[in-house]
């Protein structure tokens, strides 16, 4: 889509962008929230109405964008040429239930560099807590767009154009908006924006556009600084090592087959008898020669020159295993019960190795900004695959910074209780722990509106609507889902059912059949996880099943 050009304040930002004074008074009026330097910060800048002559229509953004159209009276925006450095940008509004009937475009200036092309921010209405969740109905919750990673930047421009606006006449770019024409059929909403949905004809001049749709109230631009990376924790705390698959320990103790903890042993209770400090005495070897069984016809001849030890006593039972004959009158279980037990036994034996997972401490999550406690489901039936739509212009070494930025945006800007996804994977295939609560447990996230219960969300950092996902990331999805679904006895190539909590594709209470490894679009009418990543889910299911030994 073509972009919209935002208004400016003060003097021109660059020679390529010469903008006159606009309505926005400057970043001095912004609401800024900051904690310790290592934990990052958030700058919140209000998006205000643009003046009719607030744009240089001949200015062209780098990247070949077309000249900006004349602003309509209902447009909102800002231009801030001097702000504190930030790396991630998003737009939020007051009510999480309000729809954004409009388009959002931003461009940013790299620190010591040039302005970027105009890029569009997409609404986040499909990723978040369920409609009836306290997490979404709380006083801190807000609506918003998906965030965009822009790297180290110190200048920003933004513009929001309502649906239904058609600009005609007067200057370059007139006659069509920067996205190739206004959207048709923009639904009307409640206008709480203090004039954001003003009639375009209120200008009274010739060539006024049609009546625009309402924009939600409280529109503001969020600029996120991820902060400095914390000191790396010890290796055994930074990464969850590749371990044999096992469920989470229960109150009764560690799960069978679990590797012993590297931490201190608490030992027996103070009321129990004092344990003996003497090491156990080794058992004395038997001096009795090993004779063949009396039931054997002849002893097996010993190979000449062999240095092997005498053979142990052979079993007195027959070497041919046979099923015992049930006594007369015994009750034989019905075939259905036997089949059910066999199915349970087969499911229990399918497991996959645990992949390496970077913990929240490893990527620098500030545990003080999230809500305390955790919310769990009963099980994990479906793994929903997402893309974060934050763009692909990040290096693998920057991935922890991207996660810290998204985490801060989810909690501080959108008002969620914690990071939304259960796991995140970068372009190099590294897996990161997302929402806190334990990687082996059924932690309820905020990733698939209407289907967060009894599921988990796996997001790949990037945008894959028109770009193929890296092979390493696809392989990591298979490894992660094979292991985690194996803990809950799920077949990656199978199907199951979830009850919808409400959404635009399935009404609340609908019993929906889904793949055990599904794309976000399978539960919601959305483009996520992008058509190129969605195409890979078939091979992900096949690989995950193979890793489980199926």
C-alpha positions in Angstrom: 0.0 0.0 0.0 1.1 3.5 -0.6 1.6 5.6 2.4 0.4 8.8 4.0 2.6 11.7 4.9 2.4 13.0 8.4 2.4 16.7 9.4 5.4 18.3 11.0 6.4 20.8 13.7 9.1 23.4 13.8 11.8 23.5 11.2 12.4 21.0 8.5 13.8 17.6 9.5 15.9 17.0 6.4 16.5 18.5 3.0 14.3 15.8 1.5 11.5 16.5 4.0 10.6 20.2 4.2 7.5 20.5 6.3 5.9 23.7 7.7 4.6 24.2 11.2 1.7 21.8 12.2 -0.8 21.6 15.0 1.3 19.2 17.1 3.1 21.2 19.7 6.1 19.0 20.2 7.4 16.1 22.3 7.5 18.3 25.4 3.8 17.6 25.9 4.3 13.8 25.5 3.6 11.5 28.4 6.8 9.6 29.1 7.3 6.6 31.4 10.8 5.5 32.3 12.3 3.1 34.8 15.9 2.1 35.2 18.0 2.5 32.1 18.5 -1.2 31.8 14.8 -2.0 31.7 13.8 0.4 28.9 11.3 3.2 28.6 8.1 4.2 26.8 7.3 7.6 25.2 3.6 8.2 24.5 2.8 11.0 21.9 -0.8 12.0 21.2 -2.0 12.0 17.6 -3.8 15.3 17.0 -5.8 16.6 14.0 -3.7 17.8 11.1 -4.1 21.3 9.6 -5.2 21.5 6.0 -1.9 23.1 4.9 0.3 21.2 7.3 2.2 19.1 4.7 4.6 19.8 1.9 2.8 18.0 -0.9 6.0 17.8 -3.0 8.0 16.0 -0.3 8.8 12.4 -1.2 10.0 9.9 1.4 13.1 7.8 0.6 12.2 4.6 -1.1 10.3 6.0 -4.0 7.0 6.8 -2.2 4.6 9.1 -4.1 4.1 12.7 -3.0 1.8 13.1 0.0 -1.9 13.9 -0.6 -3.5 16.9 1.0 -4.7 16.1 4.6 -8.3 15.8 5.3 -9.8 17.5 8.3 -10.3 14.1 10.0 -6.7 13.0 9.7 -4.6 12.6 12.8 -0.9 12.6 13.0 2.4 14.1 14.3 5.9 14.9 13.3 8.6 14.8 16.0 12.1 15.4 14.7 13.7 15.2 18.1 12.7 12.5 20.5 14.6 10.2 22.9 16.0 7.2 21.1 13.6 4.3 20.6 13.6 1.1 18.6 9.9 -0.1 18.3 6.8 1.9 17.4 3.1 1.2 17.7 -0.2 3.1 17.9 -2.7 2.5 20.8 -6.1 3.9 21.7 -8.3 3.8 24.8 -10.9 1.0 24.4 -9.6 -2.5 23.5 -13.1 -3.3 22.0 -12.9 -0.3 19.6 -12.0 -1.0 16.0 -9.6 1.2 14.1 -11.5 2.2 11.0 -8.5 3.7 9.3 -5.0 3.3 8.1 -1.8 4.0 10.1 1.5 4.9 8.5 4.8 5.8 10.2 8.3 6.6 9.1 11.3 6.9 11.3 14.7 8.4 11.2 17.7 6.3 12.2 20.1 7.8 14.8 22.6 9.7 12.7 21.0 8.4 9.5 18.2 8.9 7.0 14.5 8.7 7.1 12.9 5.3 6.3 10.1 4.8 3.8 6.5 4.9 5.0 5.4 1.7 6.5 1.9 0.6 7.6 0.9 -0.6 11.0 -1.8 -3.3 11.1 -4.4 -3.6 13.9 -3.8 -6.1 16.7 -7.5 -7.1 17.0 -6.7 -10.8 16.2 -3.9 -11.3 18.8 -4.7 -10.7 22.4 -6.5 -12.0 25.4 -10.0 -13.6 25.0 -13.0 -11.3 24.9 -14.2 -12.3 28.4 -10.8 -12.5 30.0 -10.1 -10.1 32.9 -6.8 -9.4 31.1 -8.8 -7.7 28.3 -11.6 -6.2 30.4 -9.3 -4.6 32.9 -9.0 -0.8 33.3 -5.4 -0.9 32.0 -6.3 -2.7 28.7 -6.1 -0.7 25.4 -6.6 -1.4 21.8 -3.6 -1.1 19.4 -1.7 -2.0 16.3 1.0 -4.6 16.0 4.3 -3.0 16.9 7.0 -2.4 14.3 10.8 -2.9 15.0 12.6 0.1 13.4 16.0 -0.1 15.1 17.8 2.8 16.9 15.8 5.9 15.9 15.4 9.5 17.1 12.8 11.0 14.8 9.3 9.9 13.8 6.3 10.9 11.7 2.9 9.3 11.8 -0.5 9.7 10.2 -3.9 8.1 10.7 -6.5 8.4 7.9 -10.1 7.3 8.6 -11.8 5.0 6.2 -14.2 6.7 3.7 -12.0 9.8 3.2 -11.6 10.7 -0.5 -9.3 13.7 -1.1 -9.8 15.6 -4.4 -8.4 18.7 -6.0 -5.5 20.9 -5.2 -1.9 19.9 -5.5 0.3 16.9 -6.1 -1.1 13.6 -4.9 -4.7 14.8 -5.0 -7.5 12.6 -6.2 -6.3 9.4 -4.4 -4.8 8.7 -1.1 -1.3 7.3 -0.7 -2.6 3.7 -0.5 -4.3 3.8 -3.9 -7.7 5.0 -2.9 -9.7 5.1 0.3 -11.2 1.9 1.7 -14.8 1.3 0.8 -17.5 0.4 3.3 -15.8 1.7 6.5 -18.1 0.8 9.2 -19.3 3.6 11.5 -18.1 3.5 15.1 -18.7 5.5 18.2 -16.9 8.8 17.9 -15.1 9.3 21.1 -12.2 11.0 19.5 -13.3 14.6 19.9 -13.8 15.4 16.3 -11.7 12.6 14.8 -14.7 11.6 12.7 -15.6 15.1 11.6 -17.3 15.5 8.3 -14.7 16.2 5.7 -17.1 18.7 4.1 -16.9 20.9 7.2 -13.9 22.5 5.6 -16.4 24.2 3.4 -14.0 24.4 0.5 -14.3 22.9 -2.9 -13.3 19.3 -3.4 -14.2 18.2 0.1 -14.3 14.4 0.6 -17.0 12.1 1.8 -17.9 11.6 5.4 -15.2 9.6 7.2 -15.5 6.7 9.6 -14.9 7.3 13.3 -11.5 6.9 14.8 -11.2 5.5 18.3 -10.5 7.9 21.2 -7.1 8.4 22.7 -5.0 7.8 19.7 -1.3 8.0 20.6 2.0 6.8 19.3 4.1 4.6 21.5 7.9 4.7 21.2 9.6 1.9 23.0 13.2 1.8 24.1 14.2 -1.8 25.0 16.9 -0.7 27.3 20.4 -2.1 27.6 20.9 -5.9 27.6 21.4 -7.2 31.2 24.5 -9.0 32.2 24.3 -12.5 30.9 23.2 -15.0 33.6 25.1 -18.2 34.2 24.9 -20.7 31.4 22.7 -23.1 33.3 20.2 -20.3 33.9 20.3 -18.5 30.6 19.4 -21.6 28.5 17.2 -24.5 29.3 19.4 -27.3 28.1 18.2 -30.0 25.8 16.7 -32.6 28.1 14.7 -35.8 27.7 11.0 -35.0 27.3 9.2 -35.0 30.6 6.2 -33.4 32.1 6.3 -30.7 34.8 7.0 -31.9 38.3 4.0 -32.4 40.4 3.4 -31.8 44.1 4.4 -35.5 44.7 7.9 -35.0 43.3 9.8 -34.9 40.1 8.4 -36.7 37.1 9.8 -40.1 36.2 12.8 -40.0 34.1 13.5 -36.3 34.9 17.2 -35.3 35.2 18.1 -34.5 38.8 18.2 -30.8 39.7 21.6 -29.1 39.7 20.5 -27.1 42.8 21.0 -28.1 46.5 19.3 -31.1 47.8 16.9 -30.4 50.7 17.4 -33.9 52.2 15.0 -35.7 54.5 12.6 -34.0 56.9 14.0 -32.8 60.3 11.6 -35.3 61.9 12.9 -38.3 60.1 15.7 -40.4 61.3 19.1 -39.1 60.7 20.5 -40.6 57.5 23.6 -42.7 57.7 26.7 -40.9 56.5 28.4 -44.2 55.8 28.5 -45.2 52.2 26.6 -48.4 51.4 28.8 -51.5 51.5 29.3 -53.1 48.1 27.7 -56.5 47.8 30.1 -59.4 48.1 30.5 -61.3 44.9 29.1 -64.8 45.0 31.7 -67.5 45.3 29.3 -70.2 44.3 30.2 -71.5 40.9 27.7 -71.0 38.2 26.2 -74.4 37.3 23.7 -75.0 34.5 20.2 -75.6 35.4 19.1 -79.0 36.6 16.4 -78.9 33.9 19.0 -78.6 31.2 19.8 -81.8 29.4 23.5 -81.0 29.1 25.7 -78.1 30.2 26.7 -75.8 27.5 30.3 -76.5 26.5 32.6 -73.7 27.4 34.5 -72.3 24.4 38.1 -73.2 24.5 40.5 -70.4 25.4 37.7 -68.2 26.5 38.4 -65.9 29.4 34.8 -65.2 30.0 33.4 -65.6 33.5 31.1 -68.4 34.3 27.5 -67.9 33.1 24.9 -67.0 35.7 22.1 -69.3 36.6 19.6 -69.4 33.7 16.0 -68.8 34.4 13.9 -71.7 35.6 11.0 -70.4 33.4 10.5 -71.3 29.9 12.3 -69.2 27.3 9.2 -69.0 25.2 6.9 -66.3 26.6 3.2 -67.2 26.4 0.1 -65.4 27.6 -1.2 -66.9 30.8 -4.5 -68.8 30.5 -7.2 -67.0 32.6 -8.7 -69.3 35.2 -12.3 -70.5 34.6 -14.9 -67.9 35.4 -12.4 -64.9 35.1 -13.9 -61.7 33.8 -12.2 -60.6 30.5 -12.2 -56.8 29.8 -14.2 -55.8 26.8 -12.2 -55.1 23.6 -13.0 -51.4 23.8 -11.4 -51.1 27.2 -8.3 -53.0 25.9 -8.1 -50.7 22.9 -8.4 -47.6 25.2 -5.5 -48.9 27.4 -3.4 -49.6 24.3 -4.1 -46.1 22.9 -3.0 -44.6 26.2 0.2 -46.7 26.3 1.0 -45.7 22.7 0.4 -42.0 23.4 2.7 -42.2 26.5 5.6 -43.6 24.5 5.6 -40.8 21.9 7.9 -38.1 23.0 10.6 -35.8 21.6 13.8 -34.3 23.0 13.5 -31.0 24.7 15.1 -28.3 22.7 17.3 -25.5 24.1 15.2 -22.6 25.2 16.5 -19.1 26.2 14.8 -18.2 29.5 13.2 -14.9 30.3 16.2 -14.0 32.3 18.3 -14.9 29.3 16.7 -12.3 27.1 16.3 -9.7 29.9 12.6 -9.7 30.8 11.9 -7.2 33.5 9.8 -9.2 35.9 8.8 -6.1 37.8 6.5 -4.7 35.1 4.2 -7.7 34.6 1.4 -8.8 36.9 2.2 -11.2 39.6 1.0 -14.8 39.5 0.1 -16.9 36.5 -3.0 -18.3 34.8 -3.1 -21.9 33.6 -5.2 -24.1 31.4 -5.9 -27.7 32.0 -3.9 -29.0 29.0 -2.4 -28.0 25.7 -4.4 -29.3 22.8 -3.3 -27.0 20.0 -0.2 -25.0 19.1 -1.1 -21.9 17.1 1.7 -20.5 14.9 2.0 -16.7 14.4 4.3 -14.1 12.9 4.9 -11.0 15.0 4.5 -8.6 12.0 7.4 -6.5 13.5 9.4 -6.6 10.2 12.4 -8.6 9.2 15.1 -5.9 9.6 16.7 -7.3 12.7 19.8 -9.3 13.4 19.8 -12.4 15.5 21.9 -10.6 18.1 19.1 -8.0 18.3 16.4 -10.6 19.0 16.5 -10.2 22.8 16.1 -6.4 22.3 13.1 -7.0 20.0 11.6 -9.3 22.7 12.1 -6.8 25.4 10.4 -4.1 23.3 7.4 -6.3 22.4 7.1 -7.3 26.1 7.1 -3.7 27.2 4.6 -2.8 24.5 2.2 -5.7 25.5 2.4 -4.8 29.2 2.8 -1.0 29.4 1.1 0.1 26.2 -1.7 -2.5 25.7 -2.2 -3.2 29.4 -1.8 -7.0 29.2 -0.6 -8.9 32.2 2.5 -10.3 30.5 4.1 -11.0 27.2 1.5 -12.4 24.9 3.1 -15.5 23.2 4.1 -18.6 25.1 7.2 -19.0 22.9 9.1 -16.9 20.3 11.5 -18.0 17.6 14.0 -15.7 15.8 15.2 -16.0 12.2 18.2 -18.1 13.3 16.0 -20.7 14.9 16.7 -19.8 18.6 13.7 -20.5 20.9 12.8 -18.1 23.6 10.5 -18.5 26.6 7.6 -16.1 26.3 4.9 -15.7 28.9 6.1 -16.7 32.4 4.8 -19.6 34.3 6.9 -22.5 33.3 7.8 -23.8 29.8 6.5 -27.3 30.6 3.1 -26.1 31.9 -0.1 -25.2 30.2 0.3 -21.4 30.6 -2.6 -19.4 29.2 -1.3 -16.7 26.9 -2.7 -13.8 24.9 -2.1 -14.8 21.3 -5.2 -16.2 19.5 -8.3 -14.2 20.3 -11.0 -16.7 21.3 -8.7 -19.7 21.6 -6.2 -19.0 24.3 -7.6 -21.7 26.6 -6.0 -25.1 26.2 -3.6 -23.9 23.6 -0.2 -22.3 23.2 1.1 -19.6 20.9 4.4 -19.9 19.0 5.4 -16.7 17.2 8.3 -16.3 14.7 9.9 -12.8 14.8 9.3 -11.2 11.5 6.7 -10.7 8.8 6.0 -13.5 6.3 3.2 -12.3 4.1 5.5 -11.9 1.1 8.8 -13.4 2.5 9.7 -17.0 3.0 10.5 -17.9 6.6 14.0 -19.0 7.3 14.5 -22.8 7.3 16.1 -22.7 10.7 13.0 -21.0 12.2 10.7 -23.6 10.6 12.8 -26.4 11.9 12.7 -24.9 15.4 8.9 -24.7 15.3 8.9 -28.5 14.6 11.3 -29.2 17.5 9.4 -27.1 20.0 6.0 -28.4 19.1 7.1 -32.0 19.0 8.5 -31.7 22.5 5.7 -29.6 24.1 2.8 -31.4 22.5 4.4 -34.7 23.5 4.2 -33.7 27.2 0.4 -33.6 26.7 0.2 -36.7 24.5 -0.8 -34.9 21.3 -0.1 -36.2 17.9 1.3 -33.3 15.7 -0.4 -34.7 12.6 -3.7 -35.1 14.3 -6.8 -32.9 14.9 -8.7 -31.9 18.0 -11.5 -29.6 19.1 -11.5 -26.3 21.0 -14.4 -24.2 22.2 -14.4 -20.7 20.8 -14.4 -17.8 23.2 -15.7 -15.5 20.5 -14.2 -14.0 17.4 -14.8 -12.9 13.8 -14.7 -16.4 12.4 -16.4 -18.6 15.1 -19.0 -17.4 17.5 -18.7 -17.9 21.2 -19.3 -21.5 22.3 -18.7 -23.0 18.9 -16.9 -26.4 19.0 -14.2 -26.0 16.4 -12.2 -28.8 14.8 -8.5 -27.7 14.4 -5.2 -29.2 13.5 -3.0 -29.9 16.6 -0.5 -27.6 14.9 -2.5 -24.8 13.4 -2.0 -21.4 12.0 -3.5 -18.3 13.6 -5.8 -17.9 10.6 -7.4 -21.3 11.3 -9.1 -19.8 14.4 -9.5 -16.2 13.3 -10.1 -14.4 10.0 -6.6 -12.9 9.7 -3.6 -13.1 7.5 -1.4 -14.3 10.4 1.0 -16.2 10.2 1.5 -14.9 6.7 0.9 -17.0 3.6 4.5 -18.1 3.2 4.8 -19.3 6.8 1.4 -20.9 6.7 2.5 -23.0 3.7 5.2 -24.6 5.9 2.8 -26.0 8.5 2.3 -29.3 6.7 6.1 -30.0 6.8 6.2 -28.8 10.4 3.5 -31.4 11.4 5.4 -34.1 9.5 8.7 -33.3 11.1 7.3 -32.9 14.6 5.6 -36.3 14.3 8.8 -37.9 13.2 10.7 -36.4 16.2 8.0 -37.9 18.4 8.8 -41.3 16.9 5.5 -41.7 15.1 
